[in-house]
Amino acid sequence: MKIINSKKMNEKWLVFFFFLLNFPLNNIISQSMENKLGNESSLYLKQHASNPVNWFPWGNEALKEAQKNDKLLLISVGYSSCHWCHVMEEESFEKIDVAEVMNSKFINVKVDREERPDIDEIYMKALVLMTGSGGWPMNIIALPDGTPIWGGTYVPKEQWIQVLNQVSEFYKTRKEDVMEYARSVKDGVKKESLINPVERSVDYTLDFQNKMANKAFTFTDKVNGGIGNGQKFPLPSFINFFLRFSDRVKNQEMSAFVKNTLMKISQGGINDRIEGGFHRYTVDNLWHIPHFEKMLYDNAQLLSVFSNAFKVFGEPRFKEELYNIYGFLELKMTGKNDLIFSSISADTNYKDGTKEEGDFYIWKEKELKELLKNDYDWVSKYYNINQTGYWERESYVFYQTITDNQFALDLGISLKEFKNKLEKVNKTLFVYREKRIQPIIDTKIVFSWNALTLRGLVDAYKSTGDEIFLNKAIAINKALEKIMIDKYQISHTNGSISNNRVLFFEDYSYYIDALIGLYEATFDVNWIKKASDFTDFVNNEFKEENGFYKFSSNQELLYSDTLINLEDGVTPSANSVMNFNLFRLYHYLGRKDFSEIANNMISGVKDKIQERVTDHMFWLWASLNYSDKFFELAISGPDAFKKGKELSFRYFPNSLIAAGNKPSNLYLLKDRFFKDETYIYVCVDNTCKFPVTTIKDAIKLMDY
């Protein structure tokens, strides 16, 4: 379960919760209805289609049924690769006695959070408000109109039955109290989402950012890397901020933290060394024992993180991880149409109906000895097949604690020889492991996550120069355009949601960023044109009066007013990414309307950064664009693409590059072409210094 910390609701409602938890059980009246999930496209919903629970998919039918019968809604939210979601299904939703309670007292709704992120978002806000934490599975009991009155995550069977009976009885006997509590929840969620327009100039300073950086840095683990001292999530927005900020202010401690964190992630059990790809998170603070599911959005973002880190540190291990992630995506996650699947489950599903978390990935000492023979001794030391690497059930998770360089020295061979030995061993292990029962792959295509992947591949290309990454990115875009884009209408998933079609802002925000990335990689101005056109559509479809963008286009079935999300979590908020999109498009195109929107957004979020900086790390990253000089590099001439590409291999986060090898109408390049010479213009807000012809001289002008 993912844990999200927040402030709890007003203490006056503790009496209400105490009553709920101690109200006596009542008799159960059963009724039967048809489970309506069998025809859904979502793998997660289909997995619950045989439950005796009378599940509805989210939509008008369920809400109307609840209102007609004055029944509470039970809304259960999860996703196919969620381990604890399946544990609760096995313990409760597959049991007749539990189903009888649920069916008689509630209208039950199952939601795939990947298919309906809006439902997940609004109820997660309520859950965190009510309990102080959140995670999946997320179970919400709500009024017939959808307003929540109780929330929890995984609940054991007996306790679950107790909760169901207590809440249902309370609704019957003390309805006014329930309605008043529901209003307070609704008001609380509305307050959390309330963002008033801020009329002030952009006033970010390096001093402010230094204060915020130091505040966020107190939450980091200086020894083991990462954030906090318990479960460890990669959290790319954290890493990217400290990478950029430490580079800007030359903070060696923060720089060392970034490098240490990425080395720990690379060497830890969170990294699948056999087939590539990274698991969701680790349950310990040493990056050792993973929660074994693999999510596309994690691996997509780690492509960007390792790419940027490789530029800064030149660490070969970081470059290796780019190919490891790419190989994993190609091997296990890519469909016939070049699009990338959403996730791989943590569990192994056996023929007898049992499930075991992580069985596909773990190793027993005996099988390794039989398989590796003479290589076992050094492999067991390298991957810690000992107490250090022990998990449970007499099994081990591969966990590296000695660097490759040191290990090669210990073996008395060169690093290259060691790498060859390791590659051979890993191939042997891969062939053996592939014969095991494979975890289930959710072949759902999530548009926004594919856009994140596209951006990650572009970043990998810009750090390595290897066109394998760029070609994959272009292939993904071609497939997105063909399958999931109709003019400017973006389908969030490849599954059809026939009723209440919804457009999601995150799809557009991440995609616009990816389109700008494709321009950065190719200098084909058509990518910028496309990014600009989608931005105009977004401004018409999603932009609110407060200057920010709403979560989705159709919110009529949501219990609260317009849903807006500004918080950066495991992925950056769509609003913070959109701010960066608008900022860059203004510089490329000279469109002041884009600049005005971006300025209002970054100004409007400053107070929230101060209040909870760790929830706004990409915003803080974006604010660095406003506190320092931001350089526009306009390269024009016959060798423009070559020099632009060379500059893109450097880590210059406070800059963007426009390049043209012929006359261009692009704002930054207009009237700057000379056919006999390639000039580099170093500009700030289109005010340029005298052009130079060498990259070395251009860098000098940027004060890098």
Secondary structure, 3 states (H helix, E strand, C coil): CCCCCCCCCCHHHHHHHHHHHHCCCCCCCCCCCCCCCCCCCCHHHHCCCCCCCCEEECCHHHHHHHHHHCCEEEEEEECCCCHHHHHHHHHHHCCHHHHHHHHHHEEEEEEECCCCHHHHHHHHHHHHHHHCCCCCCEEEEECCCCCEEEEECCCCHHHHHHHHHHHHHHHHHCHHHHHHHHHHHHHHHHHHHCCCCCCCCCCCCHHHHHHHHHHHHCCECCCCCCECCCCECCCHHHHHHHHHHHHHHCCHHHHHHHHHHHHHHHHCCCECCCCCCECCEECCCCCCCEECCEEHHHHHHHHHHHHHHHHHHCCHHHHHHHHHHHHHHHHHHECCCCCECCEECCEEECCCCCEEECCCCCECHHHHHHHHHHHHHHHHHHCCCCCCCECCCCCECCCCCCCHHHHHHHHCCCHHHHHHHHHHHHHHHHHHHCCCCCCCEECCCEHHHHHHHHHHHHHHHHHHCCHHHHHHHHHHHHHHHHHCEECCEECCECCCCCCCCCCEHHHHHHHHHHHHHHHHHHCCHHHHHHHHHHHHHHHHHCECCCCCECCECCCCCCCCCCCCCCCCCCCCCHHHHHHHHHHHHHHHHCCHHHHHHHHHHHHHCHHHHHHCHHHCHHHHHHHCCCCCCCEEEEEECCCHHHHHHHHHCCCCCCEEEEEECCCCCCCCCCCCCCCCCCEEEEEECCEECCCECCHHHHHHHCCC
